[in-house]
Amino acid sequence: QVQLAESGGGFVRAGESLRLSCKCSGLTVSLNTMRWYRQALGKQRELVASMNSDGTTYYTDSVKARFTISRDNAKNIVTLQMDSLKPEDTAVYYCNANEYYWGQGTQVAVSS
């Protein structure tokens, strides 16, 4: 059974950082395409960042140079380092595997 569990969300001020983690079981992160999505209140869920099995990464324009996706193969964890946070980054962040498996989400709130 595949399970994805996010952690690391919280309430911060603009310009601060947060590090989200997605601990995976039943699935090997290094062999799959892992993604971080977010959904702000009243908005559609959007793709934030992804990492393919070969290590290729993708970032949506609004987070480029501020967010970094990475993985720890030994711990089977995918992380999203978020720096220079902005109020518009406020959302529930979800970990996703292969566009099929989802975590429960973790709330990120950024005040101005």
C-alpha positions as a printed Julia matrix, in Angstrom:
112×3 Matrix{Float64}:
   0.0    0.0     0.0
   1.41   3.37   -1.05
   1.33   6.15    1.5
   2.63   9.69    1.23
   2.9   11.79    4.38
   3.72  15.49    4.21
   5.11  17.51    7.07
   6.84  20.82    7.64
   4.1   23.31    6.93
   3.49  26.26    9.18
   2.94  29.98    9.58
   5.78  32.31    8.62
   6.38  35.89    7.61
   7.26  37.02    4.11
  10.91  36.42    3.33
  11.25  33.46    5.66
  11.78  29.82    4.74
  10.08  26.48    5.23
  11.1   22.96    4.34
   8.4   20.49    3.44
   8.99  16.77    3.57
   7.1   13.9     1.99
   7.84  10.54    3.52
   6.89   7.71    1.19
   6.11   4.09    1.88
   5.21   1.38   -0.6
   6.92   3.33   -3.39
  10.56   4.16   -4.17
  10.91   7.88   -4.78
  14.02   7.51   -6.92
  12.14   5.32   -9.4
   9.1    7.52   -9.79
   8.11  11.03  -10.76
   7.47  12.97   -7.61
   5.59  16.27   -7.58
   4.57  18.99   -5.21
   1.25  20.67   -5.84
  -0.46  23.45   -3.95
  -4.0   24.68   -3.67
  -4.88  28.1    -2.39
  -8.31  28.85   -1.01
 -10.77  29.25   -3.86
  -8.24  28.36   -6.52
  -7.4   25.31   -8.56
  -4.64  22.98   -7.55
  -1.4   23.86   -9.35
   1.86  22.07   -9.96
   4.72  23.69   -8.08
   7.71  21.44   -8.72
   8.58  17.96   -9.9
  11.49  15.58  -10.07
  11.71  12.68  -12.52
  13.44   9.41  -11.83
  16.5   10.66  -13.72
  16.69  13.73  -11.51
  15.29  16.21  -13.97
  13.44  18.97  -12.19
  10.69  21.37  -13.13
   9.45  24.51  -11.36
   6.52  26.7   -12.1
   7.64  30.22  -12.98
   6.4   31.83   -9.79
   8.72  29.74   -7.58
  11.85  29.5    -9.73
  15.0   30.52   -7.86
  13.1   30.35   -4.56
  12.01  26.7    -4.22
  14.13  23.58   -4.55
  12.86  20.04   -4.86
  15.15  17.22   -3.81
  15.04  13.65   -2.62
  16.82  11.52   -0.06
  16.98   8.06   -1.55
  18.19   6.44    1.63
  15.25   7.8     3.62
  12.82   7.62    0.7
  11.8   11.23    1.26
  11.08  14.07   -1.14
  11.58  17.6     0.12
  10.62  21.06   -1.01
  12.85  23.83    0.32
  10.96  27.09    0.12
  12.93  30.3     0.53
  11.95  33.94    0.27
   8.34  33.03    0.86
   5.63  35.41   -0.27
   2.02  35.8     0.86
   0.92  34.4    -2.5
   2.65  31.12   -1.58
  -0.04  30.55    1.03
  -1.76  27.26    0.23
  -2.12  23.64    1.17
   0.83  21.77   -0.3
   0.43  18.21   -1.5
   2.95  15.54   -2.34
   2.14  13.42   -5.4
   3.61  10.33   -6.99
   3.09   9.58  -10.65
  -0.02  11.75  -10.81
  -1.8    8.98   -8.96
  -0.93   8.86   -5.26
  -1.52  11.85   -2.98
  -0.62  12.84    0.51
  -3.03  14.51    2.89
  -1.48  17.95    2.48
   0.26  20.4     4.76
  -0.75  24.03    5.28
   1.64  26.86    4.5
   0.62  30.37    5.47
   2.77  33.41    4.76
   1.94  36.78    6.25
   3.04  40.08    4.79
